[in-house]
Amino acid sequence: AERFTDLRKEVIEGILTLLHSGIIVGLATGRGKSVKEVLRTQICNSSIHKRVLIGYHNASEIGRLDDDSIPSKYQSLNESLTSINAGLIETKFVLDNARVEAKGKQITLEVNSPAVMQDLWNCVSDVVCRHAVVGARLVRSTHSIDILAPGVSKCSLVEALMQELERSHSDPA
């Protein structure tokens, strides 16, 4: 419900407290660059942007808040999802009830009305099953369904955080 607004005051205050204490913070989201824009407006001190790791598009792309190259602006759809995407755009119910965005390692369907979410989920699940892409996963929120390429997981952000911590401890301060 709050995806088009800034982070709640208590959330941003908590993040800022961690950052000002020198802690590296990781945020995993299904969203793309819009989350970077929101965070940059609410974390005004750009010197701490390097301590914020963001897992964009369900952590299929991971980058620091100070890195403008991630998420990538132009990405072709991962080959593992092309048959699923073709099946979706051939399905009238999908096209009538959702906006489909397919790029990188994720296909996102933004539902036109919450009233059809369950029916859309069932329809999309059927399309994914018919195309039998081993390891592809579906996740959903109140407003969208994401189809993820094999291997995509928000858990990847935890691995990236561990690597960042190792780097920060091995680099001279």
C-alpha positions as CSV (number, residue, x, y, z in Angstrom):
1,A,0.0,0.0,0.0
2,E,3.0,2.3,0.6
3,R,5.0,1.5,-2.5
4,F,4.5,4.9,-4.1
5,T,5.5,6.9,-0.9
6,D,8.6,7.6,1.0
7,L,9.7,5.1,3.7
8,R,7.9,5.6,6.9
9,K,9.7,7.9,9.3
10,E,10.5,5.2,11.9
11,V,11.9,2.9,9.2
12,I,14.3,5.6,7.8
13,E,15.3,6.6,11.3
14,G,16.2,3.0,12.0
15,I,18.2,2.7,8.8
16,L,20.0,6.0,9.5
17,T,20.8,4.9,13.1
18,L,22.4,1.7,11.7
19,L,24.3,3.6,9.0
20,H,25.6,6.3,11.4
21,S,26.8,3.5,13.7
22,G,29.0,2.2,10.8
23,I,26.8,-0.8,10.0
24,I,26.3,-1.9,6.4
25,V,22.6,-2.1,5.6
26,G,21.1,-4.4,2.9
27,L,17.6,-3.9,1.4
28,A,16.1,-6.6,-0.9
29,T,13.1,-5.6,-3.0
30,G,11.2,-6.6,-6.1
31,R,11.5,-3.0,-7.3
32,G,14.1,-1.4,-9.6
33,K,15.5,2.1,-9.7
34,S,12.5,3.7,-8.0
35,V,13.8,2.4,-4.6
36,K,17.1,4.0,-5.2
37,E,15.4,7.3,-5.9
38,V,13.4,7.1,-2.7
39,L,16.4,6.1,-0.6
40,R,18.6,8.9,-2.0
41,T,16.0,11.5,-1.1
42,Q,15.7,10.1,2.5
43,I,19.4,9.3,3.1
44,C,20.7,12.8,2.3
45,N,24.3,12.2,3.5
46,S,25.8,10.8,0.3
47,S,29.0,9.7,2.2
48,I,27.1,6.8,3.7
49,H,25.4,5.7,0.5
50,K,28.3,3.3,0.0
51,R,27.2,1.4,3.1
52,V,23.8,0.6,1.6
53,L,23.5,-2.5,-0.6
54,I,20.3,-2.9,-2.5
55,G,19.1,-6.1,-4.1
56,Y,17.0,-4.8,-7.0
57,H,14.5,-7.0,-8.8
58,N,14.4,-9.7,-6.1
59,A,18.2,-9.4,-5.8
60,S,18.9,-10.4,-9.4
61,E,21.0,-7.2,-9.4
62,I,22.9,-6.0,-6.4
63,G,24.5,-2.7,-6.0
64,R,25.4,0.1,-3.6
65,L,23.2,3.1,-3.2
66,D,26.1,5.3,-4.7
67,D,26.4,3.1,-7.8
68,D,24.4,4.6,-10.8
69,S,25.2,1.6,-13.1
70,I,22.9,-0.7,-11.1
71,P,20.2,-1.5,-11.8
72,S,20.9,-1.7,-15.5
73,K,18.7,0.5,-17.6
74,Y,18.6,-1.7,-20.6
75,Q,18.6,-5.5,-20.1
76,S,17.3,-8.1,-22.5
77,L,15.2,-10.8,-21.0
78,N,17.1,-13.7,-19.6
79,E,16.9,-16.6,-22.1
80,S,15.4,-18.9,-19.4
81,L,12.3,-16.7,-19.3
82,T,11.6,-16.1,-23.0
83,S,9.2,-19.0,-23.5
84,I,7.3,-18.0,-20.3
85,N,7.1,-14.4,-21.5
86,A,5.8,-15.6,-24.9
87,G,3.1,-17.7,-23.2
88,L,2.1,-14.7,-21.1
89,I,1.7,-12.3,-24.0
90,E,-0.4,-14.9,-25.8
91,T,-2.8,-15.1,-22.9
92,K,-5.7,-12.7,-23.2
93,F,-6.6,-12.9,-19.5
94,V,-3.1,-11.7,-18.6
95,L,-3.0,-8.9,-21.1
96,D,-6.5,-7.7,-20.1
97,N,-5.7,-7.7,-16.4
98,A,-2.0,-6.8,-15.9
99,R,0.8,-4.7,-17.3
100,V,3.7,-7.0,-18.2
101,E,7.3,-5.9,-18.0
102,A,9.9,-8.4,-19.0
103,K,13.6,-7.6,-18.6
104,G,16.7,-9.1,-17.1
105,K,16.0,-12.0,-14.8
106,Q,12.4,-11.0,-13.9
107,I,9.0,-10.7,-15.5
108,T,6.7,-8.4,-13.5
109,L,3.0,-8.4,-13.9
110,E,1.3,-5.3,-12.3
111,V,-2.3,-6.2,-11.7
112,N,-4.9,-3.7,-12.9
113,S,-7.3,-4.5,-10.0
114,P,-6.8,-6.4,-6.7
115,A,-10.1,-8.2,-7.3
116,V,-8.5,-10.4,-10.0
117,M,-5.2,-11.1,-8.2
118,Q,-6.0,-14.7,-7.3
119,D,-7.3,-15.5,-10.8
120,L,-4.2,-13.8,-12.3
121,W,-2.0,-15.8,-10.0
122,N,-3.7,-19.1,-11.1
123,C,-3.4,-18.1,-14.8
124,V,0.3,-17.1,-14.5
125,S,1.1,-20.3,-12.5
126,D,-0.5,-22.3,-15.3
127,V,1.5,-20.6,-18.0
128,V,4.8,-21.1,-16.0
129,C,4.0,-24.8,-15.5
130,R,3.2,-25.3,-19.2
131,H,6.6,-23.9,-20.1
132,A,8.4,-26.0,-17.5
133,V,11.4,-23.8,-16.9
134,V,13.3,-25.7,-14.1
135,G,14.0,-23.4,-11.2
136,A,11.8,-20.5,-12.2
137,R,9.9,-19.1,-9.3
138,L,6.8,-17.0,-8.8
139,V,6.4,-14.5,-6.0
140,R,3.6,-12.0,-5.4
141,S,2.7,-9.0,-3.4
142,T,-0.6,-7.2,-3.0
143,H,-0.2,-5.5,-6.4
144,S,2.1,-7.6,-8.6
145,I,3.4,-11.0,-9.5
146,D,7.1,-11.6,-10.3
147,I,8.4,-14.5,-12.3
148,L,12.1,-15.0,-11.4
149,A,14.8,-16.8,-13.5
150,P,16.4,-19.8,-12.0
151,G,18.8,-18.9,-9.2
152,V,17.3,-15.5,-8.4
153,S,16.7,-15.1,-4.7
154,K,16.7,-12.2,-2.2
155,C,19.0,-14.5,-0.2
156,S,21.7,-13.4,-2.7
157,L,21.8,-10.1,-0.9
158,V,22.9,-11.8,2.3
159,E,25.9,-13.3,0.4
160,A,26.7,-9.9,-1.0
161,L,26.5,-8.4,2.5
162,M,28.9,-11.0,3.8
163,Q,31.4,-10.3,1.0
164,E,31.1,-6.5,1.7
165,L,31.8,-7.1,5.4
166,E,34.8,-9.3,4.5
167,R,36.1,-6.5,2.2
168,S,35.5,-3.8,4.8
169,H,37.4,-5.7,7.5
170,S,40.3,-6.5,5.2
171,D,40.7,-3.0,3.9
172,P,42.8,-0.6,6.0
173,A,40.5,2.1,7.6
